[in-house]
Every structure is written in structure tokens, then in C-alpha cells.
Amino acid sequence: MARSGVQYEDVQQAIESLLAKGDAPSVQKIRDVLGTGSFTTISDHLREWRFQREASREQPAYGTLAMPEPVQKLAESLWCKAQEAAGDALAGYREQADRRVAESQAAMQEAQRQVEDAEQREAALSSHLAGTEQRLEQRSAALARIEAERDQWQERARQLEERLGRALQQLDKLQQESERQAHAHQQALADRDAQQLARLNQEEQRHEAAEARLMGLLDEARQERVAAEKRHDATLQQLEKRQENLQRQLQETQAGLAKEEKQHRETQWARSRAEERIDTLRHEQSLLQARIDDQKRHIDEQAARLRTLEAELMRRTWQPDEEGKPSRRGERGSETQEGSKREPSESIR
């Protein structure tokens, strides 16, 4: 019994439309007219329509030759089997093709999703890399400022060293002047030893006072030099520590950049693999479509052979004899025709 979906009236209207155009009705043509329906359902309705047409057809007029009952039964049996085989084969091919196409589309969608994920990851890594490069530029600018400050401190230390050098030169001059004065004083004392004993004592006292002042100046200059050297050493140590910290931060930033570049290369590799997978799936889909086209051509050839067989059966069924009179076989065929019409009806039931 035909399945629900396409009704018998729809198939009947499609058959009448094909007959009005001069085309012999077939399962494929009826489905083309309806635009829907399974081949099995349409084949059942077509078989019922042919049975009703044979049942309602009047007896053949005098002068025609009826088809023998065995030949008619054999033809109907072959026609039914051919229709059912063609419908089942086409349904199986279509179901398999639809399943393969659905699998290919699902695989293609999954590959497309992987490509989109890879693109999103690449965009995120690119944004992160841009931020890292910006931070690296900022740290490089900070390092440049620190180096400039270091140069300024070095220049200040150089100026302090110059001042210390001038102080030492002045101290040497004072020492030389003191030595010269002492030598002159000793010479004067030697010349005027006896006469200026009192003045010698006074000169010695002045000399001691001057020497004390010179020693005080020398101690102050030495203390200032030691303090300047300590400040210079402390400043250099601070600068060296800051330089080490910046160097360590720069190394950590470079390591992070290397890691991000590795992740970027891995993302590029995953994207290329996904694109290759998409190309493979597209190739398989094209091969599957070519196979479907071959099956369609094979089914069309079977339908053409069935139509040729149907036309040959119709021609043999309604072909008159040479004299226009039925032969004994024709009379016997006409007598048994009603029985043959009833038998297919019972078999269909």
C-alpha cells in the first residue's frame, strides 16, 4: 500500500498532464511534475492508475488482436519489478548520497569553526604582541632616560674630581710656598742668629701658626675628598643596581616575546592544517557529486529502457492483424481477458 504523503489524486493529475503533452507517464516524470514524493509511493499510485485504466477500458473492437494472457502477466510482472527495483535503487542511492553530503558538510563546518578559532587566537596574540612591543618601547625610553641620568651623574662626578684636583694643586702650591718661606726663614735665622734671637722666637711662633693653619686646610681638603669619593661610589652603586634591574626586565620581556612568537607560529601551522582539511573535504565532496551524477545518468538510462519496453508492449497490445479480423488466439485472449483483469486486482489487494 502506498505511504502517506503524495496522494493518488495528485499522481493522477500529473499523469493526465503528461498525457495531454503527449508524454508517456513514468515515475521520474511524475515526480518532476509534482516536485516531491518518494519513488515507491509514486510507483504504487502509477500501478494503481494503470490497473484502473485497464479495468475501465472497454473490450477491444472487432478486428484487433489482444495480447496473450501469459505475455501480459509476464510484462506486468517485469514492469512492476523494474519499477520497484529502480525506485529502491534510486532511494538507496539518494539516501547514501544525502548521508555522505551531510557528513561532508558537517566536517566542513567543523573545519571552518577551527579556522575561525585559529583566526581569533591569532588576532588576540597580535593584540597582545602589539601591547608587549609598546611596553618594550616604554621601557626602552625609561632605560634611555636612566642612561642620560647616569651620564649626568658621571659628568657631576667628573666635575667634583676636577674641583678636587684643583684643591690638591692649591695645596701643593701652599706646601711649596710654606717650604720656600721656611727655607728663607731658616736662612735669615742663620744669618741673624745672634742678633735677632727674640725675633727668631717670634718668627718661629708665626711659622707654627701658619703651619697649623696649613695642616687644618689640608685636613679639610682630605675630608672633602673622602666625602666626595663616598658620594661618588654610592651614586655609581645605585646606577649599577638600576641598570641590572633594567637589564633583567629586558631579558624577561625578550623571553616573553619569544614565547609569544612560538605560539603565533603554532597558530599559523594549525590554520594551514585546517585549510588543507577544508580543501580535502571539498575534493571529496566534488568526487561524491560526480558519483551522484553518474548514478543519476544510470537511473535515467534505466528509465529510458523502461519507457521503450512500455512503448513496445503497448504497440504489441493494440496492433491489428492483416485482415482486420481476430484470430482464434485473439478470441481466446478476449474471453480470458476479464479473468486476467480480475487476477491482478486480487493480487494487488
C-alpha positions in Angstrom: 0.0 0.0 0.0 1.3 3.5 -0.8 2.6 5.6 2.0 1.0 8.9 3.2 2.4 12.0 1.6 1.7 12.2 -2.2 -2.0 11.3 -2.8 -3.4 9.2 -5.6 -5.3 12.2 -7.0 -2.0 14.2 -7.3 -0.4 11.4 -9.2 -3.5 11.1 -11.4 -3.5 14.8 -12.2 0.3 14.6 -13.1 -0.4 11.6 -15.4 -3.2 13.5 -17.2 -0.9 16.5 -17.6 1.8 14.3 -19.1 -0.7 12.5 -21.5 -2.0 15.9 -22.6 1.6 16.8 -23.6 2.0 13.5 -25.4 4.5 12.0 -22.9 4.2 8.5 -21.6 3.8 8.6 -17.8 6.7 7.3 -15.7 7.8 7.5 -12.1 10.6 10.1 -12.8 8.4 12.3 -15.0 5.5 12.2 -12.4 8.0 13.2 -9.7 9.3 16.0 -11.9 5.8 17.4 -12.3 4.9 17.1 -8.6 8.3 18.3 -7.4 8.1 16.0 -4.3 7.3 12.4 -3.2 9.2 9.2 -2.9 9.7 6.9 -5.9 8.0 4.0 -4.1 4.8 5.9 -3.4 4.6 7.3 -6.9 5.3 3.8 -8.3 2.4 2.4 -6.3 0.0 5.1 -7.4 1.1 4.7 -11.0 0.5 0.9 -10.8 -3.0 1.5 -9.3 -3.8 4.0 -12.1 -2.8 1.5 -14.8 -4.9 -1.2 -13.2 -7.9 1.1 -13.0 -7.4 2.2 -16.6 -7.2 -1.5 -17.7 -10.3 -2.3 -15.7 -12.4 0.6 -17.1 -11.2 0.1 -20.6 -13.9 -1.4 -22.9 -13.4 -4.6 -24.8 -11.2 -4.3 -27.8 -13.2 -3.7 -31.0 -13.6 -6.4 -33.7 -10.6 -6.5 -35.9 -7.9 -6.1 -33.1 -5.5 -8.7 -31.8 -5.3 -9.0 -27.9 -2.1 -9.8 -26.1 -1.9 -13.3 -24.8 -2.5 -13.7 -21.1 0.9 -15.2 -20.2 2.7 -12.4 -22.1 0.6 -9.8 -20.4 1.2 -11.2 -16.9 4.9 -11.5 -17.6 5.1 -8.0 -18.9 3.2 -6.6 -15.9 5.4 -8.6 -13.6 8.6 -7.4 -15.3 7.3 -3.8 -15.3 6.4 -3.9 -11.6 9.7 -5.5 -10.7 11.6 -3.0 -12.8 9.7 0.0 -11.3 10.3 -1.3 -7.7 14.0 -2.1 -8.4 14.5 1.3 -9.9 12.7 3.1 -7.1 14.5 1.2 -4.4 17.9 1.6 -6.0 17.3 5.3 -6.5 16.1 5.7 -3.0 19.1 3.9 -1.7 21.5 5.9 -3.8 19.8 9.2 -2.8 19.9 8.2 0.9 23.5 7.3 0.8 24.4 10.4 -1.2 22.5 12.6 1.2 24.2 11.0 4.2 27.7 11.5 2.6 26.9 15.1 1.7 25.6 15.7 5.3 28.8 14.2 6.7 30.9 16.3 4.3 29.1 19.5 5.3 29.4 18.7 9.0 33.2 18.1 8.5 33.5 21.3 6.5 31.6 23.3 9.2 33.9 21.8 11.9 37.0 22.8 9.8 35.5 26.3 9.3 35.0 26.6 13.0 38.6 25.6 13.7 39.8 28.2 11.2 37.7 30.8 12.9 39.1 29.8 16.3 42.6 30.0 14.9 41.9 33.4 13.4 40.5 34.7 16.8 43.6 33.3 18.6 45.8 35.0 16.0 44.1 38.3 16.5 44.4 38.0 20.3 48.1 37.1 20.0 48.6 40.0 17.6 47.0 42.4 20.0 49.0 41.0 22.9 52.2 41.3 20.9 51.4 44.9 20.0 50.9 45.7 23.7 54.1 43.9 24.6 56.0 45.9 21.9 54.5 49.1 23.3 55.6 48.2 26.8 59.1 47.3 25.5 59.3 50.7 23.8 58.3 52.4 27.0 60.9 50.5 29.0 63.5 51.3 26.3 62.6 55.0 26.7 62.9 54.7 30.5 66.3 53.0 30.1 67.4 55.8 27.8 66.3 58.3 30.5 68.2 56.4 33.2 71.3 56.3 31.0 71.0 60.0 30.5 70.8 60.5 34.3 73.8 58.2 34.7 75.7 60.4 32.2 74.7 63.4 34.2 76.0 61.9 37.4 79.2 60.8 35.7 79.6 64.4 34.5 79.0 65.7 38.0 81.5 63.2 39.4 84.0 64.4 36.8 83.4 68.0 37.9 84.0 67.0 41.5 87.2 65.2 40.6 88.3 68.4 38.7 87.5 70.5 41.8 89.4 68.0 44.0 92.3 68.2 41.6 92.4 72.0 41.7 92.2 71.8 45.5 95.2 69.4 45.6 97.1 71.7 43.2 96.4 74.6 45.5 97.5 72.5 48.5 100.7 71.7 46.7 101.3 75.4 46.0 100.7 76.2 49.6 103.1 73.5 50.7 105.7 74.7 48.2 105.2 78.3 49.4 105.5 77.1 53.0 108.7 75.2 52.3 110.1 78.3 50.5 109.2 80.5 53.4 110.7 78.1 55.8 113.9 77.9 53.9 114.1 81.7 53.7 113.3 81.9 57.4 116.0 79.4 58.3 118.5 81.3 56.1 117.6 84.5 57.8 117.8 82.9 61.2 121.3 81.5 60.3 122.5 85.0 59.2 120.9 86.8 62.1 121.1 84.1 64.8 123.0 86.0 67.3 121.4 89.4 66.7 117.7 88.5 66.4 117.1 85.8 68.9 114.0 87.4 70.1 112.8 87.9 66.6 113.6 84.3 65.8 111.3 83.2 68.6 108.6 85.4 67.2 109.1 84.1 63.7 109.0 80.5 64.9 105.7 81.2 66.6 104.3 82.7 63.4 105.7 79.8 61.5 104.0 77.3 63.8 100.7 79.2 63.5 100.9 79.2 59.7 101.8 75.5 59.7 98.8 74.8 61.9 96.6 76.7 59.5 98.1 74.8 56.6 97.5 71.5 58.3 93.9 72.4 59.0 93.3 73.3 55.4 95.0 70.1 54.3 92.7 68.0 56.7 89.6 69.8 55.4 90.6 69.2 51.8 91.3 65.5 52.5 87.9 65.1 54.4 86.1 66.8 51.5 87.9 64.5 49.0 86.9 61.4 51.0 83.2 62.5 51.3 83.1 63.2 47.6 84.6 59.8 46.8 82.0 58.2 49.1 79.1 60.0 47.4 80.5 59.1 44.0 80.8 55.4 44.9 77.2 55.4 46.4 75.9 57.1 43.2 77.7 54.6 41.0 76.3 51.6 43.0 72.8 52.9 42.7 73.2 53.4 39.0 74.6 49.9 38.6 71.7 48.4 40.5 69.2 50.2 38.4 71.0 49.1 35.3 71.0 45.5 36.4 67.2 45.7 37.2 66.5 47.1 33.8 68.7 44.5 32.1 66.8 41.7 33.9 63.4 43.3 32.9 64.6 43.5 29.3 65.6 39.8 29.3 62.2 38.8 30.8 60.5 40.9 28.1 62.6 39.3 25.3 61.7 35.8 26.7 58.0 36.6 26.7 58.3 37.9 23.1 60.0 34.6 22.1 57.2 32.6 23.7 54.5 34.6 22.0 56.2 34.3 18.7 56.3 30.5 19.2 52.6 30.5 19.9 52.0 32.6 16.8 53.9 30.1 14.7 51.9 27.2 16.2 48.6 29.1 15.4 49.8 29.6 11.8 50.6 25.9 11.5 47.1 24.9 12.9 45.4 27.3 10.5 47.3 25.8 7.5 46.3 22.3 8.6 42.6 23.4 8.8 42.8 24.9 5.4 44.3 21.7 4.0 41.5 19.7 5.7 38.9 22.0 4.0 40.5 21.5 0.6 40.4 17.7 1.2 36.8 17.8 2.1 35.9 19.9 -0.9 37.7 17.5 -3.1 35.8 14.6 -1.5 32.5 16.5 -2.0 33.3 17.0 -5.7 34.0 13.3 -6.1 30.8 12.4 -4.3 28.8 14.8 -6.5 30.4 13.2 -9.6 29.3 9.8 -8.3 25.8 11.1 -7.7 25.7 12.4 -11.3 26.8 9.0 -12.6 24.1 7.3 -10.6 21.5 9.8 -12.0 22.6 9.0 -15.5 22.4 5.3 -14.8 18.8 5.7 -13.5 17.9 7.9 -16.4 19.1 5.1 -18.8 17.1 2.5 -16.9 14.0 4.7 -17.1 14.6 5.2 -20.9 14.8 1.4 -21.3 11.6 1.0 -19.3 9.8 3.6 -21.4 11.0 1.8 -24.6 9.7 -1.5 -23.2 6.4 0.1 -22.3 6.0 1.5 -25.8 6.8 -1.9 -27.3 4.3 -3.6 -25.1 1.6 -1.0 -26.0 2.4 -1.4 -29.7 2.1 -5.2 -29.5 -1.0 -5.0 -27.4 -3.0 -2.8 -29.8 -1.5 -4.0 -33.2 -4.4 -5.4 -35.5 -3.9 -8.4 -37.8 -3.6 -8.2 -41.6 -7.2 -8.8 -42.5 -8.7 -6.8 -39.6 -10.2 -10.0 -38.0 -9.3 -11.5 -34.7 -7.7 -14.9 -34.8 -8.6 -17.8 -32.5 -5.8 -16.7 -30.2 -7.3 -13.3 -30.2 -10.8 -14.6 -29.4 -9.5 -16.9 -26.7 -7.5 -13.9 -25.4 -10.6 -11.8 -25.3 -12.5 -14.4 -23.5 -9.8 -14.7 -20.8 -9.1 -11.1 -20.6 -11.7 -10.4 -18.0 -10.2 -13.2 -15.8 -6.7 -11.7 -16.3 -8.0 -8.3 -15.3 -9.5 -9.7 -12.1 -6.4 -11.6 -11.1 -4.1 -8.5 -10.9 -6.8 -6.8 -8.9 -6.8 -9.7 -6.4 -3.0 -9.8 -6.3 -2.9 -6.1 -5.6 -5.4 -6.4 -2.8 
